[in-house]
Amino acid sequence: MAAIVSTGSQLVTDKDVCVAHSEVFIKSPMKKSKAIQRAMDHCALDKKVDDKNFVCPHYKKILEAAFRRESTTELFTAKSFCATTEAYVSQLKGAHKIPNLGEGSGFNFVASKDCKAVVTASFGKKQTKIPAKSAPDFWYALCMNQDCAHFLPSRTRWCSHDHQPTHSVSVCEHMRNYAHEEIFVMEKNMNKDLDADQVCHIYDEFVEDTHVNVEAYMHVVYGREEHPVPSPANRARALKSAVMKNEAGKNRLRDSAATPVKSASTNEVPAMLVLTLASAAALWA
């Protein structure tokens, strides 16, 4: 449920804040790819976003995940854009709630002592490991079936748990996608079979990564003063920041190419000329 804030005689919801934020860069209906690009350009140039060079990439992860299943041809307004992102972020806040696997949330989440036992039991008879390539689907099944592990409904008559769902299917899909990324990295440096401890570690890392992405979104959209996004090396930060701002500038020039030319002062001409040439080079590349 969206939070409601009283402002005099009006009630403002989280979604209202998001729409006001999005209307700055979504002024007419557009496809999801362009809306995400506009959102990233705005993030790169927004003076209210601190440490934008490493907060904005985490913000982008949330947007890409939120729109993964959306049509590539549908046109989004600021309102429908926020309807998608706000619902997704709200669901991801339950990433730490898969039963019997851990305690706490965000950076305070720790895998519980039961995690290894639950995972091992879900491997199947006489199995102590699973192929790394099976980990994403394993986690999706375990997440979806919650207390009753990965078994099909026809094989869960033994399961006596009866409670409301603790998390949404979006969490499970996000978990599977995260595991795919983790396995891609892990397979280069380790054996391709994972034991229960390693499988549990994937979930531990997933909860922390999701927390960082959600908080980056909240910082960008709602202007939270603090954020928990870890800082990379200064040199990498500076380079990424420069690239993001230059890309935002080129996109702005390209999108406004059909507007009438306005007069500029002598001092402004060289800078504008450089950006225009850069934009033209990008279009012909």
C-alpha positions as CSV (number, residue, x, y, z in Angstrom):
1,M,0.0,0.0,0.0
2,A,1.3,3.4,-0.9
3,A,2.2,5.8,1.8
4,I,-0.1,8.9,2.2
5,V,1.3,12.3,3.2
6,S,-0.9,15.2,4.2
7,T,0.0,18.6,2.7
8,G,-2.6,21.0,3.9
9,S,-5.9,20.2,2.4
10,Q,-4.4,17.6,-0.1
11,L,-3.3,14.0,0.3
12,V,-0.2,13.1,-1.6
13,T,0.6,9.4,-2.2
14,D,4.0,7.9,-3.2
15,K,2.7,7.4,-6.7
16,D,1.9,11.2,-6.9
17,V,5.5,11.9,-6.0
18,C,6.7,9.5,-8.7
19,V,4.4,11.0,-11.3
20,A,5.6,14.5,-10.6
21,H,9.2,13.3,-10.8
22,S,8.6,11.4,-14.1
23,E,6.7,14.2,-15.8
24,V,9.9,16.1,-16.0
25,F,11.3,13.6,-18.6
26,I,8.2,12.0,-19.9
27,K,6.2,14.8,-21.5
28,S,4.4,12.7,-24.1
29,P,3.7,8.9,-24.4
30,M,6.8,6.9,-25.4
31,K,8.0,3.3,-25.6
32,K,9.7,1.8,-22.5
33,S,13.2,1.9,-24.0
34,K,13.0,5.6,-24.6
35,A,11.3,6.2,-21.2
36,I,14.2,4.4,-19.4
37,Q,16.8,6.3,-21.4
38,R,15.1,9.6,-20.5
39,A,14.9,8.6,-16.8
40,M,18.7,7.8,-16.9
41,D,19.5,11.1,-18.6
42,H,17.5,12.9,-16.0
43,C,19.2,11.0,-13.2
44,A,22.6,11.9,-14.6
45,L,21.9,15.6,-14.7
46,D,19.6,15.9,-11.6
47,K,21.3,18.1,-9.0
48,K,19.2,16.4,-6.3
49,V,20.8,13.1,-6.9
50,D,24.0,12.6,-4.8
51,D,26.8,10.3,-6.1
52,K,24.8,10.0,-9.3
53,N,27.7,8.2,-11.1
54,F,27.1,5.0,-9.1
55,V,23.5,5.6,-7.8
56,C,22.0,5.9,-11.3
57,P,23.2,2.5,-12.6
58,H,21.5,0.8,-9.7
59,Y,18.4,2.9,-10.4
60,K,18.6,1.7,-14.0
61,K,18.6,-2.0,-12.8
62,I,15.3,-1.4,-11.1
63,L,13.8,0.2,-14.2
64,E,15.0,-2.5,-16.6
65,A,13.7,-5.3,-14.3
66,A,10.4,-3.6,-13.8
67,F,9.8,-3.3,-17.5
68,R,11.3,-6.6,-18.5
69,R,7.9,-8.2,-19.2
70,E,6.2,-5.1,-20.6
71,S,5.5,-4.7,-24.3
72,T,8.2,-3.1,-26.5
73,T,5.5,-1.3,-28.5
74,E,3.3,0.0,-25.7
75,L,3.4,3.8,-25.0
76,F,3.9,4.9,-21.5
77,T,2.9,8.2,-19.9
78,A,4.4,9.4,-16.6
79,K,1.4,7.9,-14.8
80,S,1.6,4.5,-16.4
81,F,5.4,4.5,-16.1
82,C,5.1,5.0,-12.3
83,A,2.3,2.4,-12.1
84,T,4.8,-0.1,-13.3
85,T,7.9,1.0,-11.3
86,E,6.1,1.7,-8.0
87,A,4.3,-1.7,-8.0
88,Y,7.6,-3.5,-8.8
89,V,9.6,-1.7,-6.1
90,S,6.9,-2.3,-3.5
91,Q,7.1,-6.0,-4.3
92,L,10.9,-6.2,-4.2
93,K,10.8,-4.9,-0.6
94,G,9.8,-8.4,0.3
95,A,13.0,-10.0,-1.1
96,H,14.1,-11.1,2.4
97,K,10.9,-12.8,3.3
98,I,11.3,-16.3,1.7
99,P,10.5,-18.6,4.7
100,N,13.1,-20.4,6.7
101,L,16.1,-18.9,4.9
102,G,17.2,-15.9,6.9
103,E,16.6,-13.2,9.4
104,G,16.6,-9.4,9.1
105,S,16.5,-7.3,6.0
106,G,18.8,-5.2,3.8
107,F,22.4,-5.1,5.0
108,N,21.2,-6.6,8.3
109,F,20.0,-9.8,6.6
110,V,21.8,-13.0,7.5
111,A,21.2,-16.5,6.2
112,S,19.6,-18.6,9.0
113,K,20.9,-21.9,10.3
114,D,17.9,-23.6,8.6
115,C,18.9,-22.4,5.1
116,K,21.4,-25.1,4.5
117,A,19.0,-27.8,5.7
118,V,16.1,-26.4,3.6
119,V,18.2,-26.2,0.5
120,T,19.8,-29.7,1.0
121,A,16.4,-31.2,1.5
122,S,15.2,-29.6,-1.7
123,F,18.1,-31.0,-3.7
124,G,16.5,-34.4,-3.8
125,K,17.5,-37.8,-2.4
126,K,21.2,-38.5,-2.1
127,Q,22.2,-35.2,-3.6
128,T,24.6,-32.9,-1.8
129,K,25.2,-30.5,-4.7
130,I,23.5,-29.2,-7.9
131,P,25.0,-28.1,-11.2
132,A,25.6,-24.3,-11.1
133,K,23.5,-23.9,-14.3
134,S,20.5,-25.3,-12.4
135,A,20.8,-22.8,-9.5
136,P,18.6,-20.1,-11.1
137,D,15.7,-22.4,-11.7
138,F,16.2,-24.1,-8.4
139,W,15.9,-20.8,-6.6
140,Y,12.8,-19.8,-8.6
141,A,11.1,-23.1,-7.7
142,L,12.0,-22.9,-4.0
143,C,10.9,-19.2,-3.9
144,M,7.6,-19.9,-5.6
145,N,6.7,-22.9,-3.5
146,Q,8.0,-21.3,-0.3
147,D,7.6,-23.7,2.7
148,C,6.9,-26.7,0.5
149,A,10.2,-26.5,-1.4
150,H,10.5,-27.2,-5.1
151,F,8.0,-30.1,-5.4
152,L,5.0,-30.0,-7.7
153,P,1.6,-29.3,-6.1
154,S,0.6,-33.0,-6.7
155,R,3.6,-34.0,-4.5
156,T,3.0,-31.6,-1.6
157,R,0.1,-33.3,0.2
158,W,2.6,-33.8,3.1
159,C,3.0,-30.0,3.4
160,S,1.0,-28.7,6.4
161,H,1.9,-25.0,6.1
162,D,-1.1,-22.7,5.7
163,H,-0.4,-19.0,5.5
164,Q,-0.7,-16.0,3.3
165,P,2.1,-15.6,0.7
166,T,5.1,-13.9,2.2
167,H,6.3,-12.4,-1.1
168,S,5.3,-11.9,-4.7
169,V,6.2,-13.7,-7.9
170,S,8.3,-10.6,-8.9
171,V,10.7,-11.5,-6.1
172,C,11.1,-15.0,-7.5
173,E,11.7,-13.8,-11.0
174,H,14.2,-11.2,-9.8
175,M,15.9,-14.0,-7.8
176,R,16.2,-16.2,-10.9
177,N,17.7,-13.4,-13.0
178,Y,20.1,-12.5,-10.2
179,A,21.2,-16.1,-9.9
180,H,21.8,-16.3,-13.6
181,E,24.2,-13.3,-13.4
182,E,26.0,-14.7,-10.3
183,I,26.5,-18.1,-11.9
184,F,27.9,-16.5,-15.1
185,V,30.7,-15.0,-12.9
186,M,31.1,-17.9,-10.6
187,E,31.5,-20.5,-13.3
188,K,34.7,-18.8,-14.4
189,N,36.4,-19.3,-11.1
190,M,35.0,-22.4,-9.5
191,N,33.6,-25.9,-10.0
192,K,30.3,-26.0,-11.7
193,D,28.6,-27.8,-8.8
194,L,27.3,-25.9,-5.9
195,D,26.7,-27.2,-2.3
196,A,24.0,-25.9,0.0
197,D,26.2,-23.2,1.6
198,Q,27.0,-21.8,-1.8
199,V,23.4,-21.8,-2.9
200,C,22.4,-20.0,0.4
201,H,25.1,-17.5,-0.2
202,I,23.5,-16.6,-3.5
203,Y,20.3,-15.7,-1.7
204,D,22.2,-13.7,0.9
205,E,23.9,-11.6,-1.8
206,F,20.5,-11.3,-3.6
207,V,18.8,-9.7,-0.6
208,E,21.7,-7.2,-0.2
209,D,21.8,-6.3,-3.9
210,T,18.0,-5.9,-4.1
211,H,18.2,-3.6,-1.0
212,V,20.8,-1.4,-2.7
213,N,18.8,-1.1,-5.9
214,V,15.5,-0.3,-4.2
215,E,17.2,2.4,-2.0
216,A,18.9,3.9,-5.1
217,Y,15.4,4.1,-6.7
218,M,14.0,5.8,-3.5
219,H,16.9,8.3,-3.5
220,V,16.5,9.2,-7.1
221,V,12.7,9.5,-7.1
222,Y,11.9,10.6,-3.6
223,G,15.1,12.5,-2.8
224,R,16.1,10.6,0.3
225,E,19.1,12.4,1.8
226,E,21.0,9.2,2.4
227,H,21.5,6.0,0.4
228,P,23.4,2.8,1.0
229,V,24.9,2.4,-2.4
230,P,28.6,1.4,-2.1
231,S,31.2,3.8,-3.6
232,P,33.5,2.4,-6.3
233,A,37.1,3.6,-6.9
234,N,37.3,7.4,-7.4
235,R,38.8,7.0,-10.9
236,A,36.1,4.7,-12.1
237,R,33.5,7.0,-10.5
238,A,34.8,10.1,-12.3
239,L,34.9,8.2,-15.7
240,K,31.4,6.8,-15.4
241,S,30.0,10.2,-14.3
242,A,31.6,11.9,-17.3
243,V,30.2,9.3,-19.7
244,M,26.7,9.5,-18.3
245,K,26.6,13.3,-18.5
246,N,27.9,13.3,-22.0
247,E,25.4,10.7,-23.1
248,A,22.6,12.7,-21.5
249,G,23.7,15.8,-23.3
250,K,23.9,14.0,-26.7
251,N,20.4,12.5,-26.2
252,R,19.0,15.9,-25.3
253,L,20.5,17.4,-28.5
254,R,19.2,14.6,-30.6
255,D,15.7,14.7,-29.2
256,S,15.4,18.4,-29.7
257,A,17.0,18.5,-33.1
258,A,13.7,19.5,-34.8
259,T,13.2,22.6,-32.5
260,P,14.0,26.1,-33.8
261,V,17.5,27.3,-33.3
262,K,17.9,29.8,-30.5
263,S,20.6,32.5,-30.3
264,A,23.6,31.8,-28.1
265,S,26.3,34.0,-26.7
266,T,29.8,33.9,-28.1
267,N,31.0,32.0,-25.1
268,E,28.3,29.3,-25.5
269,V,29.0,28.6,-29.2
270,P,32.2,26.5,-28.9
271,A,30.7,24.2,-26.3
272,M,27.5,23.8,-28.3
273,L,29.5,23.1,-31.4
274,V,31.5,20.3,-29.7
275,L,28.3,18.6,-28.4
276,T,26.6,18.9,-31.9
277,L,29.6,17.3,-33.6
278,A,29.7,14.5,-31.0
279,S,26.0,13.9,-31.5
280,A,26.4,13.8,-35.3
281,A,29.4,11.3,-35.0
282,A,27.2,9.1,-32.8
283,L,24.4,9.1,-35.4
284,W,26.7,8.2,-38.3
285,A,28.7,5.6,-36.3
